[in-house]
């Protein structure tokens, strides 16, 4: 883990991601993401349906609809529609990324991922480490 000052920033940004995740309409899991570059938040996202779709993330059986976007994908796509770039940025996310989102993270130029809770499938984290993306977990936000 980085120095104490960096840990304070990391914890603060993870807290923001946690609050952002509470905006999600998903019932099964609410995930928030913040992208930071040069100590400036350049994007945010939470898991949910694409723009213009009904805010219903689960089907009648309680399973997540296939078209629901993950929080980090939403944040990266917001950057793609802006004048910003993810190059050398840090992604703060409340749940470690899945393998599909890990490809987006690497390809977008994000160089560091800080997450709070681990996803049951660690292949996304394994991929990021193999790709040279720094990965840190901070569980205690106190």
PyMOL commands that set and color helices and strands:
alter all, ss='L'
color gray80, all
select helices_A, chain A and resi 4-21+71-80+99-108+123-130
alter helices_A, ss='H'
color red, helices_A
select strands_A, chain A and resi 32-37+40-46+90-95+112-117+134-137
alter strands_A, ss='S'
color yellow, strands_A
deselect
rebuild
show_as cartoon
